């Protein structure tokens, strides 16, 4: 039962991060330099940061399997993480291109 609580927690954490971005993401976006908070980045920089996270997914999945030693649980967490990553990449890419198109007009 504890495994599934962790799976729900991953989804809830992703939802909480999305809500924080919605509430605190107002204002000017930064496209150069070091920025600690994700929601202060431009969509281009968000997309780039998302791409940098892809190499971290396989070690995380291996770590989940090593800790919980349950293939079904690892599969569920893997699908959740890959889904969150893919959705984040698609949304940021589309918003980046939309914003880029608006600036050219």
C-alpha positions as CSV (number, residue, x, y, z in Angstrom):
1,X,0.0,0.0,0.0
2,X,2.9,2.4,0.8
3,X,4.1,2.1,-2.8
4,X,1.0,3.5,-4.2
5,X,1.0,6.4,-1.8
6,X,4.4,7.3,-3.2
7,X,3.0,7.1,-6.8
8,X,0.2,9.4,-5.8
9,X,2.7,11.7,-4.1
10,X,4.7,12.0,-7.3
11,X,1.6,13.1,-9.2
12,X,0.6,15.5,-6.4
13,X,4.0,17.1,-6.4
14,X,3.8,17.7,-10.1
15,X,0.4,19.3,-9.7
16,X,1.7,21.5,-6.8
17,X,4.7,22.6,-8.9
18,X,2.3,23.5,-11.7
19,X,0.1,25.5,-9.3
20,X,3.1,27.4,-7.9
21,X,4.2,28.3,-11.4
22,X,0.7,29.7,-12.1
23,X,0.6,31.7,-8.9
24,X,4.2,33.0,-8.8
25,X,5.0,33.0,-12.5
26,X,3.7,36.5,-13.2
27,X,6.1,39.2,-14.3
28,X,9.0,39.5,-16.7
29,X,10.7,36.3,-17.8
30,X,14.4,36.0,-17.9
31,X,16.2,34.6,-20.9
32,X,19.8,35.0,-19.9
33,X,21.9,34.4,-16.8
34,X,21.4,32.3,-13.8
35,X,17.9,31.9,-12.5
36,X,17.0,29.7,-9.5
37,X,13.2,29.7,-9.8
38,X,11.8,27.8,-12.8
39,X,8.8,30.0,-13.3
40,X,10.9,33.1,-13.8
41,X,12.5,31.6,-16.9
42,X,11.4,32.3,-20.4
43,X,9.7,29.4,-22.3
44,X,12.8,28.8,-24.3
45,X,14.9,28.4,-21.2
46,X,12.3,26.2,-19.6
47,X,12.4,23.9,-22.6
48,X,16.2,23.8,-22.5
49,X,16.1,23.0,-18.7
50,X,13.5,20.2,-19.4
51,X,15.8,18.7,-22.0
52,X,18.7,18.7,-19.5
53,X,16.6,16.6,-17.2
54,X,16.1,13.7,-19.6
55,X,19.5,12.1,-18.8
56,X,18.5,12.0,-15.1
57,X,15.4,9.9,-15.6
58,X,17.1,6.5,-16.2
59,X,19.2,6.7,-13.0
60,X,16.1,7.7,-11.0
61,X,14.1,4.8,-12.4
62,X,17.0,2.4,-11.5
63,X,17.1,3.9,-8.0
64,X,13.3,3.4,-7.6
65,X,13.7,-0.2,-8.6
66,X,16.7,-0.7,-6.2
67,X,14.9,0.8,-3.3
68,X,11.4,-0.7,-3.7
69,X,12.3,-3.9,-5.6
70,X,8.9,-4.1,-7.3
71,X,8.7,-4.1,-11.1
72,X,5.0,-3.1,-11.2
73,X,5.6,-0.1,-9.0
74,X,8.8,0.9,-11.0
75,X,6.8,0.7,-14.2
76,X,4.0,2.9,-12.8
77,X,6.5,5.5,-11.5
78,X,8.4,5.4,-14.8
79,X,5.3,6.0,-16.8
80,X,4.4,8.9,-14.5
81,X,7.8,10.5,-14.7
82,X,8.1,10.1,-18.5
83,X,4.6,11.4,-19.0
84,X,5.3,14.5,-16.8
85,X,8.6,15.1,-18.6
86,X,7.0,14.7,-22.1
87,X,4.0,17.0,-21.2
88,X,6.4,19.6,-19.8
89,X,8.6,19.5,-22.9
90,X,5.6,19.8,-25.3
91,X,3.9,22.6,-23.4
92,X,7.1,24.6,-23.1
93,X,8.1,24.1,-26.8
94,X,4.6,25.2,-28.0
95,X,4.5,28.2,-25.8
96,X,8.1,29.2,-26.8
97,X,7.2,29.0,-30.5
98,X,3.9,30.8,-30.0
99,X,5.6,33.6,-28.1
100,X,8.4,33.7,-30.8
101,X,5.7,34.0,-33.5
102,X,4.0,36.9,-31.6
103,X,7.2,38.8,-31.4
104,X,7.9,38.5,-35.1
105,X,4.5,40.1,-36.0
